């Protein structure tokens, strides 16, 4: 999203949230613009880095769901609601 020019929109959204909040930022990479977001909008941000040898946790089951573009939001809400596993 950052690479696609959404940075101003993301900043605007974050600025509208309460000052006392829990903020989590996930990124496969951590380029400078993303780090700046963390510093600007988070209190004492922590960075967790996974070494390349530890790409996945042994105790975490991973799977994927193939869907058409227009089905993605529905699939996501069904996963969150627990109606799809």
C-alpha positions in Angstrom: 0.0 0.0 0.0 2.9 2.4 0.7 4.4 1.7 -2.7 1.1 2.4 -4.4 0.8 6.0 -3.1 -1.5 5.4 -0.2 0.9 6.9 2.4 -1.0 10.2 2.7 -4.3 8.4 3.1 -2.9 6.1 5.7 -1.5 9.0 7.7 -4.9 10.8 7.4 -6.7 7.7 8.8 -4.2 7.3 11.7 -4.5 11.0 12.6 -8.3 10.5 13.0 -7.9 7.7 15.6 -7.8 8.2 19.3 -4.4 9.2 20.8 -4.7 6.3 23.3 -4.8 3.2 21.1 -2.9 0.0 20.3 -1.2 0.2 17.0 0.3 -2.8 15.2 2.2 -2.4 11.9 3.0 -5.4 9.8 5.3 -5.3 6.8 7.2 -7.9 4.9 9.9 -5.3 4.4 10.8 -2.2 6.5 11.8 0.6 4.2 12.3 4.1 5.5 8.8 5.4 4.8 7.3 2.6 6.8 9.7 3.2 9.7 8.7 6.8 9.7 5.1 5.9 10.1 6.0 3.8 13.2 8.1 6.6 14.7 5.5 9.2 14.0 2.3 7.4 15.2 3.5 4.9 17.7 4.8 5.2 21.3 8.1 3.4 21.8 7.7 1.1 18.7 9.3 -2.3 18.7 10.5 -4.1 15.7 10.4 -7.9 15.4 12.5 -9.4 12.7 12.3 -13.0 11.5 15.6 -14.4 10.2 15.5 -16.0 6.8 16.2 -19.4 8.3 13.0 -19.0 10.4 10.5 -18.1 7.8 7.7 -20.1 9.4 7.0 -21.4 12.9 6.8 -25.1 13.2 3.6 -24.9 15.3 1.7 -22.6 13.0 -0.5 -24.1 10.4 -0.5 -22.1 7.2 -3.0 -22.3 4.3 -4.3 -20.2 1.5 -7.6 -19.7 -0.1 -7.9 -19.0 -3.8 -10.6 -16.5 -4.7 -11.6 -14.1 -7.4 -10.8 -10.5 -6.8 -14.5 -9.6 -6.1 -14.7 -12.4 -3.5 -11.8 -11.4 -1.4 -13.6 -9.1 1.0 -16.3 -11.7 1.6 -13.7 -14.4 2.2 -11.8 -12.2 4.7 -15.0 -11.5 6.7 -15.9 -15.2 6.7 -12.4 -16.1 8.0 -12.6 -13.4 10.7 -16.1 -14.5 11.7 -14.9 -18.1 11.9 -17.4 -19.4 9.3 -14.6 -20.6 7.0 -11.6 -22.5 8.1 
